Amino acid sequence: MENFKGGRMISSLAPRCRELRRRMTPAEVALWELLRGRRLEGLKFRRQHQVGSCIVDFYCAEAQFGVEVDGAQHRWPRGIENDAARTAYLEALGATILRCTNAEVIGSPATVVARILNAITTR
């Protein structure tokens, strides 16, 4: 399925989004429990949500804010390069992106949530 966003034709990533929602990492599951159901200041987050031609781990449309939970592959040069390109693309669409690691989410979920809330309120 094709659709138009910002005047550009993009493919729907809905099947891939559904697959990613079924196969969330333990860190994504943990963060989702803290964000779902408007648990963070009444903000509605979606998980594995398509923004432009990307899928963002967690996205709040009303704040145009996304959270990416990164695993080990994001520390390699190619991962760092890909992440920078994705972030630049998403920012060009008007979104703000916060990146955190799996270890941060598992080790200190309250700190990650505080970072999310701080980033949203200081936009």
Secondary structure, DSSP 4 states (H G I P E B T S, - for coil): -EEEETTEEEE--HHHHHHHHHT--HHHHHHHHHHGGGTBTTB--EEEEEETTEEEEEEETTTTEEEEEE-GGGGSHHHHHHHHHHHHHHHHTT-EEEEEEHHHHHH-HHHHHHHHHHHHHT-
